[in-house]
Amino acid sequence: PPSASRASSGGRGPEAILEVQVAATELMCVAGVPAYHTSIILGGREYYFDSNGIVCMPAFFSHLMARSKRAGSLRMECHRMGESSSSGSALIQHLVPFFESGTYDVLYKNCNTFTDAALYFLTRSRLDERFYKLERWFLSTRPLSIGLLNAALWAVASTAELGGPPSTPSSTHPQRGRSDGRREASSTAANGASAGSGEIRRIPKGYSANPLAQAFSMQDVIASCDQLDICYDDAAQAADERSSAPGEGPGGTIAGS
């Protein structure tokens, strides 16, 4: 496994160290299993994923929006997950190819999927399975579970204020809005279901999987992060070799012998 320093840097050299937190809000409970909206808090900013792609806002923004759109109180929790020397911009740059606008799906690729990926990029640790246990259950019991999912989405939407939050400002990732066709193609699947970010604008008409999300693989994200470690090792080895020139390695031995 990667060293602690390398994992915390996301495969990059030492920079400013930032605390990494996971924020989670329980949105509803289905058959005794809670459904969560999660996000990453890094350097006083929040990073989460919805139908617009990766969004950067002030800390806890999406959770406060969810509470403002729902009748009653929603319970939020925050967990310290470690430290990272990777910046928010580095996080977005690395993960945006995997989490583009219009590729959101309430089951296959949602906010919890992004939090899991972001957490691995920043700390080489994974999101606690309890935060996405419900999605796994729905996927493993399809198609029987879809009726229950639709009922749950209807219940959430029924308690939300109509109209939704203001449009996402320009502080979202640079590629926001470039894939209007993708957003249209995924409108049925997303269907206002990213409740954590306050996107519920209408009663869902029924869940249909987003074809742009079904091919997503967390293993591809993990492999891309692990590749950063290999590049880091190669760069560190090259630096060591240069520092030991003109040919003597540590302890006076000939480098490469």
C-alpha positions as CSV (number, residue, x, y, z in Angstrom):
1,P,0.0,0.0,0.0
2,P,1.1,3.6,-0.5
3,S,2.9,5.3,2.3
4,A,0.9,7.7,4.5
5,S,2.7,10.8,3.2
6,R,2.2,9.7,-0.4
7,A,-1.5,8.8,0.1
8,S,-2.3,12.0,1.8
9,S,-0.7,14.0,-1.0
10,G,-2.8,12.2,-3.7
11,G,0.4,11.2,-5.4
12,R,1.9,14.6,-5.2
13,G,4.8,16.2,-3.3
14,P,4.5,17.9,0.0
15,E,2.3,21.0,0.0
16,A,0.0,22.7,2.5
17,I,-1.7,20.0,4.7
18,L,-5.5,20.2,4.7
19,E,-8.0,18.4,7.0
20,V,-10.3,16.0,5.1
21,Q,-13.8,15.5,6.4
22,V,-16.9,13.7,5.3
23,A,-20.3,15.4,5.9
24,A,-23.4,13.2,5.8
25,T,-27.1,14.0,6.0
26,E,-29.7,11.3,6.5
27,L,-32.4,12.0,4.0
28,M,-34.9,9.2,4.5
29,C,-35.2,5.6,5.7
30,V,-36.4,2.7,3.6
31,A,-37.1,-0.7,5.2
32,G,-35.1,0.4,8.2
33,V,-32.1,1.3,6.0
34,P,-31.1,5.1,6.0
35,A,-30.3,6.9,2.8
36,Y,-27.6,9.5,3.0
37,H,-26.3,12.5,1.1
38,T,-22.5,12.9,1.6
39,S,-19.8,15.3,0.5
40,I,-16.2,16.2,1.1
41,I,-15.1,19.1,3.2
42,L,-11.6,20.3,2.3
43,G,-9.9,23.6,3.2
44,G,-13.2,25.2,4.2
45,R,-14.9,24.3,1.0
46,E,-17.5,21.6,0.2
47,Y,-17.2,19.3,-2.8
48,Y,-20.1,17.2,-3.9
49,F,-21.6,15.6,-7.1
50,D,-25.0,16.1,-8.6
51,S,-26.5,16.3,-12.1
52,N,-24.3,19.4,-12.8
53,G,-21.1,17.5,-12.2
54,I,-18.6,18.2,-9.4
55,V,-19.7,21.3,-7.4
56,C,-17.6,23.4,-5.1
57,M,-19.4,25.5,-2.5
58,P,-18.8,26.9,1.0
59,A,-18.6,24.2,3.6
60,F,-21.8,22.3,4.3
61,F,-23.7,24.2,1.6
62,S,-25.5,21.2,0.1
63,H,-26.5,19.9,3.6
64,L,-28.0,23.2,4.6
65,M,-29.9,23.4,1.3
66,A,-31.3,19.9,1.9
67,R,-32.5,20.9,5.4
68,S,-34.1,24.1,4.0
69,K,-36.0,22.1,1.4
70,R,-37.4,19.5,3.7
71,A,-40.1,19.7,6.3
72,G,-38.8,18.9,9.8
73,S,-35.2,18.5,10.7
74,L,-32.5,16.4,9.0
75,R,-29.7,14.9,11.0
76,M,-26.2,15.8,9.8
77,E,-22.9,14.2,10.9
78,C,-19.3,15.1,10.1
79,H,-16.3,12.8,10.4
80,R,-12.6,13.7,10.3
81,M,-11.0,11.3,7.8
82,G,-7.4,12.4,7.8
83,E,-5.2,15.0,6.1
84,S,-4.2,15.6,2.5
85,S,-1.7,17.9,0.7
86,S,-3.9,17.8,-2.4
87,S,-5.9,21.0,-3.1
88,G,-9.5,21.2,-4.1
89,S,-8.5,22.1,-7.6
90,A,-6.3,19.0,-7.9
91,L,-9.3,16.9,-6.6
92,I,-11.6,18.3,-9.3
93,Q,-8.9,18.1,-12.1
94,H,-8.4,14.4,-11.4
95,L,-12.0,13.3,-10.8
96,V,-13.9,15.4,-13.4
97,P,-13.3,12.9,-16.2
98,F,-15.2,10.3,-14.1
99,F,-17.9,12.7,-12.8
100,E,-19.0,14.8,-15.8
101,S,-22.1,16.9,-16.0
102,G,-25.2,14.8,-16.9
103,T,-23.8,11.5,-15.7
104,Y,-25.5,11.5,-12.3
105,D,-27.7,8.5,-11.4
106,V,-29.4,8.0,-8.1
107,L,-28.2,4.3,-7.9
108,Y,-25.2,3.8,-10.2
109,K,-23.3,7.1,-9.7
110,N,-24.5,9.5,-7.0
111,C,-23.1,11.9,-4.4
112,N,-21.9,8.9,-2.2
113,T,-20.0,7.5,-5.2
114,F,-18.2,10.7,-5.6
115,T,-17.4,11.0,-1.9
116,D,-16.0,7.5,-2.0
117,A,-13.8,8.4,-5.0
118,A,-12.7,11.8,-3.5
119,L,-11.9,10.2,-0.2
120,Y,-9.6,7.6,-1.9
121,F,-7.9,10.4,-4.0
122,L,-7.2,12.5,-0.9
123,T,-6.5,9.8,1.8
124,R,-6.4,6.4,0.1
125,S,-9.3,5.3,2.4
126,R,-12.8,4.4,1.4
127,L,-16.2,5.7,2.5
128,D,-18.0,3.7,5.2
129,E,-20.4,1.3,3.5
130,R,-23.3,2.3,5.7
131,F,-23.6,5.5,3.7
132,Y,-24.4,3.7,0.5
133,K,-25.9,0.5,1.8
134,L,-29.3,1.4,0.5
135,E,-28.2,1.9,-3.1
136,R,-26.4,-1.4,-3.1
137,W,-29.6,-3.1,-1.8
138,F,-31.7,-1.5,-4.6
139,L,-29.2,-2.5,-7.2
140,S,-28.9,-6.1,-6.0
141,T,-32.7,-6.6,-5.9
142,R,-33.7,-5.0,-9.2
143,P,-36.3,-5.0,-10.7
144,L,-38.3,-5.8,-7.7
145,S,-36.9,-2.9,-5.7
146,I,-37.7,-0.2,-8.3
147,G,-41.3,0.2,-7.2
148,L,-40.1,0.8,-3.6
149,L,-37.4,3.3,-4.9
150,N,-40.0,5.2,-6.8
151,A,-42.2,5.4,-3.7
152,A,-39.2,6.6,-1.7
153,L,-38.4,9.3,-4.2
154,W,-42.0,10.4,-4.3
155,A,-42.0,10.7,-0.5
156,V,-38.8,12.8,-0.5
157,A,-40.1,15.1,-3.3
158,S,-43.4,15.5,-1.6
159,T,-41.8,17.1,1.4
160,A,-39.5,19.3,-0.6
161,E,-40.3,22.9,-1.6
162,L,-41.0,23.2,-5.3
163,G,-38.8,25.4,-7.5
164,G,-35.4,24.3,-6.2
165,P,-32.4,26.4,-5.2
166,P,-30.9,29.1,-7.4
167,S,-28.9,27.9,-10.4
168,T,-25.4,26.7,-9.6
169,P,-23.0,29.6,-9.7
170,S,-19.7,29.7,-11.7
171,S,-17.7,28.4,-8.8
172,T,-18.5,24.9,-9.9
173,H,-15.9,22.9,-11.9
174,P,-14.7,24.4,-15.2
175,Q,-16.5,21.9,-17.4
176,R,-19.9,22.6,-16.0
177,G,-22.5,23.2,-18.7
178,R,-20.5,21.9,-21.6
179,S,-22.6,18.7,-22.0
180,D,-26.1,20.0,-22.5
181,G,-26.9,16.8,-24.5
182,R,-25.7,14.7,-21.7
183,R,-27.8,16.6,-19.1
184,E,-30.9,16.1,-21.3
185,A,-30.2,12.4,-21.8
186,S,-29.9,11.9,-18.1
187,S,-32.8,14.0,-17.0
188,T,-35.1,10.9,-16.6
189,A,-32.5,9.1,-14.4
190,A,-31.5,12.0,-12.3
191,N,-35.1,13.3,-12.3
192,G,-34.5,15.7,-9.4
193,A,-33.3,12.9,-7.2
194,S,-30.0,14.4,-5.9
195,A,-31.9,15.5,-2.8
196,G,-28.8,16.4,-0.8
197,S,-28.0,19.4,-3.0
198,G,-31.6,20.6,-3.0
199,E,-32.3,19.7,-6.6
200,I,-35.7,18.3,-6.2
201,R,-37.8,20.4,-8.5
202,R,-40.7,18.1,-9.3
203,I,-42.3,14.8,-8.3
204,P,-40.3,12.0,-9.9
205,K,-42.2,10.2,-12.7
206,G,-40.3,6.9,-12.1
207,Y,-36.7,5.8,-12.0
208,S,-34.9,4.9,-15.2
209,A,-31.2,4.2,-15.2
210,N,-28.9,6.8,-16.7
211,P,-27.1,5.0,-19.6
212,L,-24.2,7.5,-19.1
213,A,-23.7,6.2,-15.5
214,Q,-24.1,2.5,-15.9
215,A,-20.5,1.9,-17.2
216,F,-19.0,3.7,-14.3
217,S,-16.5,1.7,-12.3
218,M,-14.9,2.7,-9.0
219,Q,-12.1,0.4,-9.8
220,D,-11.1,2.7,-12.7
221,V,-11.0,5.6,-10.3
222,I,-8.9,3.6,-7.8
223,A,-6.5,2.5,-10.6
224,S,-6.0,6.1,-11.7
225,C,-5.2,7.2,-8.2
226,D,-2.8,4.3,-7.7
227,Q,-1.1,5.3,-11.0
228,L,-0.2,8.6,-9.3
229,D,1.7,6.7,-6.6
230,I,3.7,4.9,-9.3
231,C,4.5,8.2,-10.9
232,Y,5.5,9.6,-7.5
233,D,7.8,6.6,-6.9
234,D,9.4,7.0,-10.3
235,A,10.0,10.7,-9.8
236,A,11.4,10.1,-6.3
237,Q,13.7,7.4,-7.6
238,A,15.0,9.6,-10.4
239,A,15.6,12.4,-7.9
240,D,17.6,10.1,-5.6
241,E,19.7,8.9,-8.6
242,R,20.4,12.5,-9.6
243,S,21.4,13.4,-6.0
244,S,23.8,10.5,-5.8
245,A,25.6,11.3,-9.1
246,P,28.3,10.9,-10.4
247,G,27.7,7.2,-9.8
248,E,27.8,6.4,-6.1
249,G,24.6,5.4,-4.4
250,P,23.9,5.3,-0.6
251,G,26.8,3.9,1.5
252,G,29.3,4.4,-1.3
253,T,28.1,1.6,-3.5
254,I,27.9,2.1,-7.3
255,A,24.4,3.1,-8.2
256,G,22.6,0.4,-10.1
257,S,25.1,-2.3,-9.0
